[in-house]
């Protein structure tokens, strides 16, 4: 996915037409549904619900045609905590299932602004808790459950790991964070260079991130909560073995890499990969793209390593 001059012109044009998500988030959701329709598949796919208090969390389960491991990938989708669903991420989950030979379970957590922070992390934690207890029903070993997510979903995977370490109700041994949001400030005053350097021309703009956050976070103190910004966590000791994948032209690049460094400083095992010449959201592209192919190789090799 080389960013040649023609592609750069197209990206700048699309970024300039950035809608005000804070006012038009329902339109944004519809756009995501149109451009990411689930394809017909021969895979065994089931919809299920996980009971959590007075709410049932929808999940979608994907069975590999050839199971290569007892790992179960517990997937949290991206979309700025405002858009995205198990439907718009079905194709990605099929690809994960096919390439890795692992069961995949995708969580349809509640979205803001109807259900602002901390509903999303609470839903994801409740789903993880249930899955760790019932993984054996999916032909998986509970200890081999892997948290994985992209963008806001990468944030949620990291947050669930933090919550699990604090509550000690189930162990998380591995997590895969794909261009995750981990920091607290995404304005042009951010300490991270990538926020300002790639603020306007690469589809995910600084303004769009801030629009999402205006819907997701409702109180000033939310912005300094580690369950929103994992980089703010005071203690990362004991966090799971982690693979972090970032994109070269992504506003979130530097904070994802900063989280990798902070995990390493806390004594955690971390593998970090920056995918060159690509942008935020690339993992949803077809597997024929080089950046996607590289990422799946990194993910597969990470899963093969002992934890």
C-alpha positions as YAML, in Angstrom:
chain: A
units: angstrom
residues:
- id: 1
  name: UNK
  ca: [0.00, 0.00, 0.00]
- id: 2
  name: UNK
  ca: [2.64, 2.51, -1.05]
- id: 3
  name: UNK
  ca: [1.47, 6.07, -0.58]
- id: 4
  name: UNK
  ca: [2.22, 7.38, -4.07]
- id: 5
  name: UNK
  ca: [1.27, 10.89, -5.21]
- id: 6
  name: UNK
  ca: [-2.13, 9.85, -6.52]
- id: 7
  name: UNK
  ca: [-3.06, 8.08, -3.28]
- id: 8
  name: UNK
  ca: [-1.81, 11.01, -1.20]
- id: 9
  name: UNK
  ca: [-4.03, 13.38, -3.19]
- id: 10
  name: UNK
  ca: [-7.01, 11.10, -2.62]
- id: 11
  name: UNK
  ca: [-6.30, 10.81, 1.11]
- id: 12
  name: UNK
  ca: [-6.00, 14.58, 1.50]
- id: 13
  name: UNK
  ca: [-9.26, 15.11, -0.37]
- id: 14
  name: UNK
  ca: [-11.13, 12.59, 1.77]
- id: 15
  name: UNK
  ca: [-9.60, 13.99, 4.96]
- id: 16
  name: UNK
  ca: [-10.59, 17.52, 4.01]
- id: 17
  name: UNK
  ca: [-14.19, 16.32, 3.67]
- id: 18
  name: UNK
  ca: [-14.10, 15.02, 7.24]
- id: 19
  name: UNK
  ca: [-17.63, 15.13, 8.69]
- id: 20
  name: UNK
  ca: [-18.31, 16.43, 12.18]
- id: 21
  name: UNK
  ca: [-18.65, 13.06, 13.90]
- id: 22
  name: UNK
  ca: [-19.87, 14.65, 17.12]
- id: 23
  name: UNK
  ca: [-23.00, 15.82, 15.28]
- id: 24
  name: UNK
  ca: [-23.27, 13.17, 12.55]
- id: 25
  name: UNK
  ca: [-22.14, 9.96, 14.21]
- id: 26
  name: UNK
  ca: [-25.22, 8.07, 12.99]
- id: 27
  name: UNK
  ca: [-24.28, 8.93, 9.41]
- id: 28
  name: UNK
  ca: [-20.76, 7.73, 10.13]
- id: 29
  name: UNK
  ca: [-22.14, 4.44, 11.43]
- id: 30
  name: UNK
  ca: [-24.20, 3.99, 8.27]
- id: 31
  name: UNK
  ca: [-21.18, 4.74, 6.09]
- id: 32
  name: UNK
  ca: [-19.21, 2.04, 7.92]
- id: 33
  name: UNK
  ca: [-22.04, -0.44, 7.34]
- id: 34
  name: UNK
  ca: [-22.08, 0.36, 3.61]
- id: 35
  name: UNK
  ca: [-18.33, 0.12, 3.02]
- id: 36
  name: UNK
  ca: [-17.83, -2.93, 5.27]
- id: 37
  name: UNK
  ca: [-20.68, -5.33, 4.49]
- id: 38
  name: UNK
  ca: [-20.17, -8.89, 5.73]
- id: 39
  name: UNK
  ca: [-19.47, -11.25, 2.84]
- id: 40
  name: UNK
  ca: [-21.00, -14.68, 2.40]
- id: 41
  name: UNK
  ca: [-18.73, -17.31, 3.86]
- id: 42
  name: UNK
  ca: [-18.54, -21.06, 4.15]
- id: 43
  name: UNK
  ca: [-17.15, -20.66, 7.65]
- id: 44
  name: UNK
  ca: [-19.10, -21.86, 10.65]
- id: 45
  name: UNK
  ca: [-20.30, -18.64, 12.31]
- id: 46
  name: UNK
  ca: [-22.68, -18.34, 15.24]
- id: 47
  name: UNK
  ca: [-24.25, -15.40, 17.03]
- id: 48
  name: UNK
  ca: [-24.54, -15.67, 20.78]
- id: 49
  name: UNK
  ca: [-25.21, -13.43, 23.79]
- id: 50
  name: UNK
  ca: [-23.33, -13.14, 27.04]
- id: 51
  name: UNK
  ca: [-25.44, -12.13, 30.02]
- id: 52
  name: UNK
  ca: [-24.00, -9.26, 32.05]
- id: 53
  name: UNK
  ca: [-26.28, -7.80, 34.70]
- id: 54
  name: UNK
  ca: [-29.37, -6.42, 32.98]
- id: 55
  name: UNK
  ca: [-27.73, -6.47, 29.53]
- id: 56
  name: UNK
  ca: [-26.93, -9.27, 27.09]
- id: 57
  name: UNK
  ca: [-23.73, -8.58, 25.12]
- id: 58
  name: UNK
  ca: [-23.94, -9.82, 21.50]
- id: 59
  name: UNK
  ca: [-20.92, -11.81, 20.31]
- id: 60
  name: UNK
  ca: [-20.10, -13.56, 17.04]
- id: 61
  name: UNK
  ca: [-18.13, -16.80, 17.05]
- id: 62
  name: UNK
  ca: [-15.96, -17.98, 14.15]
- id: 63
  name: UNK
  ca: [-14.75, -21.58, 13.87]
- id: 64
  name: UNK
  ca: [-11.67, -22.25, 11.72]
- id: 65
  name: UNK
  ca: [-11.98, -24.84, 8.95]
- id: 66
  name: UNK
  ca: [-8.71, -26.30, 10.24]
- id: 67
  name: UNK
  ca: [-7.99, -25.68, 13.90]
- id: 68
  name: UNK
  ca: [-4.24, -25.29, 14.41]
- id: 69
  name: UNK
  ca: [-4.24, -24.42, 18.11]
- id: 70
  name: UNK
  ca: [-6.36, -24.33, 21.24]
- id: 71
  name: UNK
  ca: [-5.95, -20.54, 21.31]
- id: 72
  name: UNK
  ca: [-9.11, -18.44, 21.28]
- id: 73
  name: UNK
  ca: [-8.83, -14.87, 19.94]
- id: 74
  name: UNK
  ca: [-11.18, -12.55, 21.82]
- id: 75
  name: UNK
  ca: [-11.60, -9.62, 19.43]
- id: 76
  name: UNK
  ca: [-12.68, -6.03, 20.20]
- id: 77
  name: UNK
  ca: [-13.46, -3.91, 17.15]
- id: 78
  name: UNK
  ca: [-12.33, -0.38, 16.42]
- id: 79
  name: UNK
  ca: [-14.37, 2.69, 15.53]
- id: 80
  name: UNK
  ca: [-13.55, 5.33, 18.13]
- id: 81
  name: UNK
  ca: [-15.94, 3.75, 20.66]
- id: 82
  name: UNK
  ca: [-18.73, 5.33, 18.56]
- id: 83
  name: UNK
  ca: [-18.96, 3.36, 15.28]
- id: 84
  name: UNK
  ca: [-18.20, -0.20, 14.23]
- id: 85
  name: UNK
  ca: [-19.89, -3.51, 15.06]
- id: 86
  name: UNK
  ca: [-19.52, -7.26, 14.78]
- id: 87
  name: UNK
  ca: [-21.13, -6.89, 11.32]
- id: 88
  name: UNK
  ca: [-18.63, -4.35, 9.97]
- id: 89
  name: UNK
  ca: [-15.76, -6.47, 11.36]
- id: 90
  name: UNK
  ca: [-17.01, -9.87, 10.25]
- id: 91
  name: UNK
  ca: [-14.69, -9.99, 7.23]
- id: 92
  name: UNK
  ca: [-11.65, -9.15, 9.35]
- id: 93
  name: UNK
  ca: [-12.56, -11.84, 11.87]
- id: 94
  name: UNK
  ca: [-12.97, -14.40, 9.07]
- id: 95
  name: UNK
  ca: [-9.48, -13.48, 7.85]
- id: 96
  name: UNK
  ca: [-8.06, -13.83, 11.37]
- id: 97
  name: UNK
  ca: [-9.78, -17.17, 11.78]
- id: 98
  name: UNK
  ca: [-8.61, -18.45, 8.38]
- id: 99
  name: UNK
  ca: [-5.02, -17.25, 8.63]
- id: 100
  name: UNK
  ca: [-4.32, -18.25, 12.23]
- id: 101
  name: UNK
  ca: [-6.40, -21.43, 12.47]
- id: 102
  name: UNK
  ca: [-7.81, -20.18, 15.78]
- id: 103
  name: UNK
  ca: [-11.36, -19.69, 17.01]
- id: 104
  name: UNK
  ca: [-12.31, -16.01, 17.05]
- id: 105
  name: UNK
  ca: [-14.98, -14.46, 19.24]
- id: 106
  name: UNK
  ca: [-15.95, -10.86, 18.36]
- id: 107
  name: UNK
  ca: [-17.60, -8.66, 20.99]
- id: 108
  name: UNK
  ca: [-20.35, -6.16, 20.10]
- id: 109
  name: UNK
  ca: [-19.85, -3.83, 23.06]
- id: 110
  name: UNK
  ca: [-22.17, -0.86, 23.54]
- id: 111
  name: UNK
  ca: [-21.28, 2.36, 21.75]
- id: 112
  name: UNK
  ca: [-21.18, 6.01, 22.76]
- id: 113
  name: UNK
  ca: [-22.85, 8.47, 22.96]
- id: 114
  name: UNK
  ca: [-25.85, 6.32, 23.90]
- id: 115
  name: UNK
  ca: [-23.58, 4.36, 26.26]
- id: 116
  name: UNK
  ca: [-20.51, 6.46, 27.10]
- id: 117
  name: UNK
  ca: [-17.40, 5.50, 29.08]
- id: 118
  name: UNK
  ca: [-17.06, 3.21, 31.01]
- id: 119
  name: UNK
  ca: [-19.75, 1.07, 29.32]
- id: 120
  name: UNK
  ca: [-17.45, -0.20, 26.55]
- id: 121
  name: UNK
  ca: [-14.63, -1.43, 28.83]
- id: 122
  name: UNK
  ca: [-17.15, -2.87, 31.28]
- id: 123
  name: UNK
  ca: [-18.88, -4.82, 28.47]
- id: 124
  name: UNK
  ca: [-15.54, -6.08, 27.15]
- id: 125
  name: UNK
  ca: [-14.38, -7.12, 30.60]
- id: 126
  name: UNK
  ca: [-17.66, -8.96, 31.25]
- id: 127
  name: UNK
  ca: [-17.34, -10.75, 27.92]
- id: 128
  name: UNK
  ca: [-13.73, -11.69, 28.66]
- id: 129
  name: UNK
  ca: [-14.67, -12.97, 32.12]
- id: 130
  name: UNK
  ca: [-17.37, -15.20, 30.63]
- id: 131
  name: UNK
  ca: [-15.15, -16.43, 27.80]
- id: 132
  name: UNK
  ca: [-12.34, -17.39, 30.16]
- id: 133
  name: UNK
  ca: [-14.85, -19.46, 32.10]
- id: 134
  name: UNK
  ca: [-16.40, -21.08, 29.01]
- id: 135
  name: UNK
  ca: [-13.51, -21.28, 26.52]
- id: 136
  name: UNK
  ca: [-13.53, -25.06, 26.71]
- id: 137
  name: UNK
  ca: [-16.88, -25.05, 24.88]
- id: 138
  name: UNK
  ca: [-15.11, -23.58, 21.84]
- id: 139
  name: UNK
  ca: [-12.45, -26.27, 21.79]
- id: 140
  name: UNK
  ca: [-10.05, -23.82, 23.41]
- id: 141
  name: UNK
  ca: [-7.92, -23.81, 26.53]
- id: 142
  name: UNK
  ca: [-8.97, -20.94, 28.83]
- id: 143
  name: UNK
  ca: [-5.31, -20.16, 29.55]
- id: 144
  name: UNK
  ca: [-4.73, -19.74, 25.80]
- id: 145
  name: UNK
  ca: [-7.30, -16.98, 25.33]
- id: 146
  name: UNK
  ca: [-5.69, -13.97, 23.60]
- id: 147
  name: UNK
  ca: [-7.10, -10.44, 23.74]
- id: 148
  name: UNK
  ca: [-6.89, -8.63, 20.39]
- id: 149
  name: UNK
  ca: [-8.29, -5.40, 18.98]
- id: 150
  name: UNK
  ca: [-7.61, -2.57, 16.58]
- id: 151
  name: UNK
  ca: [-7.67, 1.17, 17.30]
- id: 152
  name: UNK
  ca: [-10.35, 1.72, 19.99]
- id: 153
  name: UNK
  ca: [-10.53, -2.07, 20.20]
- id: 154
  name: UNK
  ca: [-6.80, -2.18, 20.88]
- id: 155
  name: UNK
  ca: [-7.41, 0.33, 23.64]
- id: 156
  name: UNK
  ca: [-10.14, -1.90, 25.07]
- id: 157
  name: UNK
  ca: [-7.93, -4.99, 24.95]
- id: 158
  name: UNK
  ca: [-5.25, -3.14, 26.92]
- id: 159
  name: UNK
  ca: [-7.84, -1.85, 29.39]
- id: 160
  name: UNK
  ca: [-9.33, -5.30, 29.95]
- id: 161
  name: UNK
  ca: [-5.81, -6.54, 30.73]
- id: 162
  name: UNK
  ca: [-5.42, -3.73, 33.28]
- id: 163
  name: UNK
  ca: [-8.78, -4.53, 34.85]
- id: 164
  name: UNK
  ca: [-7.98, -8.24, 34.97]
- id: 165
  name: UNK
  ca: [-4.67, -7.61, 36.73]
- id: 166
  name: UNK
  ca: [-6.36, -5.46, 39.35]
- id: 167
  name: UNK
  ca: [-9.40, -7.66, 39.96]
- id: 168
  name: UNK
  ca: [-7.59, -11.02, 39.67]
- id: 169
  name: UNK
  ca: [-10.72, -12.88, 38.52]
- id: 170
  name: UNK
  ca: [-9.01, -14.48, 35.50]
- id: 171
  name: UNK
  ca: [-5.51, -14.42, 34.00]
- id: 172
  name: UNK
  ca: [-4.60, -12.73, 30.73]
- id: 173
  name: UNK
  ca: [-1.38, -14.16, 29.28]
- id: 174
  name: UNK
  ca: [-1.26, -12.52, 25.84]
- id: 175
  name: UNK
  ca: [-2.66, -9.48, 24.04]
- id: 176
  name: UNK
  ca: [-2.36, -8.08, 20.51]
- id: 177
  name: UNK
  ca: [-2.86, -4.33, 20.14]
- id: 178
  name: UNK
  ca: [-3.20, -3.07, 16.55]
- id: 179
  name: UNK
  ca: [-2.56, 0.70, 16.25]
- id: 180
  name: UNK
  ca: [-4.15, 1.21, 19.68]
- id: 181
  name: UNK
  ca: [-5.24, 4.44, 21.30]
- id: 182
  name: UNK
  ca: [-3.36, 4.59, 24.59]
- id: 183
  name: UNK
  ca: [-2.81, 8.28, 25.37]
- id: 184
  name: UNK
  ca: [-4.99, 10.95, 26.94]
- id: 185
  name: UNK
  ca: [-4.46, 13.97, 24.67]
- id: 186
  name: UNK
  ca: [-5.21, 13.88, 20.93]
- id: 187
  name: UNK
  ca: [-5.31, 17.61, 20.32]
- id: 188
  name: UNK
  ca: [-2.60, 19.50, 18.46]
- id: 189
  name: UNK
  ca: [-1.02, 20.18, 21.88]
- id: 190
  name: UNK
  ca: [-0.26, 16.48, 22.34]
- id: 191
  name: UNK
  ca: [3.24, 15.48, 23.40]
- id: 192
  name: UNK
  ca: [3.30, 12.90, 20.62]
- id: 193
  name: UNK
  ca: [4.72, 14.09, 17.32]
- id: 194
  name: UNK
  ca: [2.55, 11.79, 15.18]
- id: 195
  name: UNK
  ca: [-0.62, 13.53, 16.39]
- id: 196
  name: UNK
  ca: [0.51, 16.83, 14.89]
- id: 197
  name: UNK
  ca: [2.53, 15.44, 11.96]
- id: 198
  name: UNK
  ca: [-0.38, 13.36, 10.64]
- id: 199
  name: UNK
  ca: [-3.21, 15.52, 11.97]
- id: 200
  name: UNK
  ca: [-4.98, 16.32, 8.72]
- id: 201
  name: UNK
  ca: [-4.18, 14.27, 5.62]
- id: 202
  name: UNK
  ca: [-4.49, 10.56, 6.47]
- id: 203
  name: UNK
  ca: [-8.24, 9.90, 6.97]
- id: 204
  name: UNK
  ca: [-8.04, 9.60, 10.76]
- id: 205
  name: UNK
  ca: [-7.55, 13.25, 11.66]
- id: 206
  name: UNK
  ca: [-6.88, 14.85, 15.03]
- id: 207
  name: UNK
  ca: [-10.29, 16.50, 14.79]
- id: 208
  name: UNK
  ca: [-12.04, 13.19, 14.16]
- id: 209
  name: UNK
  ca: [-10.35, 11.58, 17.17]
- id: 210
  name: UNK
  ca: [-11.41, 14.51, 19.37]
- id: 211
  name: UNK
  ca: [-14.96, 14.30, 17.99]
- id: 212
  name: UNK
  ca: [-15.15, 10.65, 18.97]
- id: 213
  name: UNK
  ca: [-13.84, 11.44, 22.43]
- id: 214
  name: UNK
  ca: [-16.38, 14.20, 22.94]
- id: 215
  name: UNK
  ca: [-19.04, 11.50, 22.57]
- id: 216
  name: UNK
  ca: [-17.23, 8.78, 24.52]
- id: 217
  name: UNK
  ca: [-16.05, 10.74, 27.59]
- id: 218
  name: UNK
  ca: [-18.57, 12.77, 29.57]
- id: 219
  name: UNK
  ca: [-16.52, 14.15, 32.48]
- id: 220
  name: UNK
  ca: [-13.17, 15.90, 32.67]
- id: 221
  name: UNK
  ca: [-11.87, 13.25, 35.05]
- id: 222
  name: UNK
  ca: [-12.52, 10.58, 32.38]
- id: 223
  name: UNK
  ca: [-9.55, 11.96, 30.42]
- id: 224
  name: UNK
  ca: [-7.15, 11.00, 33.22]
- id: 225
  name: UNK
  ca: [-8.61, 7.56, 33.85]
- id: 226
  name: UNK
  ca: [-6.24, 4.68, 32.93]
- id: 227
  name: UNK
  ca: [-9.29, 2.71, 31.79]
- id: 228
  name: UNK
  ca: [-9.52, 5.30, 29.02]
- id: 229
  name: UNK
  ca: [-5.79, 5.99, 28.56]
- id: 230
  name: UNK
  ca: [-3.66, 2.96, 29.57]
- id: 231
  name: UNK
  ca: [-0.47, 5.06, 29.34]
- id: 232
  name: UNK
  ca: [-1.63, 6.76, 32.54]
- id: 233
  name: UNK
  ca: [-1.58, 3.49, 34.50]
- id: 234
  name: UNK
  ca: [0.89, 3.80, 37.38]
- id: 235
  name: UNK
  ca: [1.77, 0.12, 37.52]
- id: 236
  name: UNK
  ca: [2.10, -2.09, 34.44]
- id: 237
  name: UNK
  ca: [3.98, -4.91, 36.17]
- id: 238
  name: UNK
  ca: [2.51, -8.30, 35.36]
- id: 239
  name: UNK
  ca: [0.82, -7.20, 32.16]
- id: 240
  name: UNK
  ca: [0.53, -9.96, 29.54]
- id: 241
  name: UNK
  ca: [2.98, -10.76, 26.80]
- id: 242
  name: UNK
  ca: [2.15, -8.17, 24.17]
- id: 243
  name: UNK
  ca: [2.38, -7.63, 20.43]
- id: 244
  name: UNK
  ca: [1.86, -4.00, 19.37]
- id: 245
  name: UNK
  ca: [1.48, -3.14, 15.68]
- id: 246
  name: UNK
  ca: [1.50, 0.50, 14.54]
- id: 247
  name: UNK
  ca: [1.22, 2.25, 11.16]
- id: 248
  name: UNK
  ca: [3.78, 4.73, 9.86]
- id: 249
  name: UNK
  ca: [1.31, 7.47, 8.86]
- id: 250
  name: UNK
  ca: [-1.03, 7.19, 11.83]
- id: 251
  name: UNK
  ca: [-1.74, 9.94, 14.40]
- id: 252
  name: UNK
  ca: [-1.87, 7.20, 17.06]
- id: 253
  name: UNK
  ca: [1.51, 5.75, 16.11]
- id: 254
  name: UNK
  ca: [3.68, 7.38, 18.78]
- id: 255
  name: UNK
  ca: [1.39, 6.68, 21.72]
- id: 256
  name: UNK
  ca: [1.11, 3.02, 20.73]
- id: 257
  name: UNK
  ca: [4.89, 2.80, 20.63]
- id: 258
  name: UNK
  ca: [5.14, 4.70, 23.91]
- id: 259
  name: UNK
  ca: [2.93, 2.05, 25.49]
- id: 260
  name: UNK
  ca: [5.28, -0.65, 24.21]
- id: 261
  name: UNK
  ca: [8.21, 1.12, 25.85]
- id: 262
  name: UNK
  ca: [6.35, 1.58, 29.12]
- id: 263
  name: UNK
  ca: [5.44, -2.10, 29.23]
- id: 264
  name: UNK
  ca: [9.09, -3.00, 28.63]
- id: 265
  name: UNK
  ca: [10.19, -0.65, 31.41]
- id: 266
  name: UNK
  ca: [7.76, -2.46, 33.73]
- id: 267
  name: UNK
  ca: [9.48, -5.75, 32.93]
- id: 268
  name: UNK
  ca: [6.82, -7.09, 30.55]
- id: 269
  name: UNK
  ca: [7.58, -9.07, 27.40]
- id: 270
  name: UNK
  ca: [6.74, -6.90, 24.40]
- id: 271
  name: UNK
  ca: [7.11, -7.33, 20.66]
- id: 272
  name: UNK
  ca: [6.68, -4.11, 18.67]
- id: 273
  name: UNK
  ca: [6.23, -3.82, 14.89]
- id: 274
  name: UNK
  ca: [5.77, -0.62, 12.89]
- id: 275
  name: UNK
  ca: [4.26, -1.26, 9.45]
- id: 276
  name: UNK
  ca: [5.85, 1.16, 6.99]
- id: 277
  name: UNK
  ca: [4.13, 3.14, 4.26]
- id: 278
  name: UNK
  ca: [0.58, 2.66, 5.51]
- id: 279
  name: UNK
  ca: [-2.18, 4.44, 7.47]
- id: 280
  name: UNK
  ca: [-4.54, 3.87, 10.38]
- id: 281
  name: UNK
  ca: [-7.20, 1.26, 9.65]
- id: 282
  name: UNK
  ca: [-5.15, -0.72, 7.12]
- id: 283
  name: UNK
  ca: [-5.81, -4.08, 8.81]
- id: 284
  name: UNK
  ca: [-9.35, -4.08, 7.36]
- id: 285
  name: UNK
  ca: [-8.00, -4.07, 3.81]
- id: 286
  name: UNK
  ca: [-7.83, -7.33, 1.81]
- id: 287
  name: UNK
  ca: [-5.01, -9.72, 2.67]
- id: 288
  name: UNK
  ca: [-3.45, -9.08, -0.74]
- id: 289
  name: UNK
  ca: [-2.10, -5.75, 0.56]
- id: 290
  name: UNK
  ca: [1.51, -6.04, 1.71]
- id: 291
  name: UNK
  ca: [0.88, -4.23, 5.01]
- id: 292
  name: UNK
  ca: [-1.93, -6.63, 5.87]
- id: 293
  name: UNK
  ca: [0.13, -9.66, 4.85]
- id: 294
  name: UNK
  ca: [3.03, -8.53, 7.05]
- id: 295
  name: UNK
  ca: [0.72, -7.98, 10.00]
- id: 296
  name: UNK
  ca: [-0.80, -11.45, 9.76]
- id: 297
  name: UNK
  ca: [2.68, -12.96, 9.67]
- id: 298
  name: UNK
  ca: [3.61, -11.05, 12.84]
- id: 299
  name: UNK
  ca: [0.35, -12.10, 14.52]
- id: 300
  name: UNK
  ca: [0.73, -15.76, 13.56]
- id: 301
  name: UNK
  ca: [4.35, -15.92, 14.69]
- id: 302
  name: UNK
  ca: [3.46, -14.21, 17.98]
- id: 303
  name: UNK
  ca: [0.71, -16.74, 18.60]
- id: 304
  name: UNK
  ca: [3.09, -19.63, 17.94]
- id: 305
  name: UNK
  ca: [5.51, -18.46, 20.63]
- id: 306
  name: UNK
  ca: [5.19, -19.89, 24.10]
- id: 307
  name: UNK
  ca: [3.98, -17.47, 26.75]
...
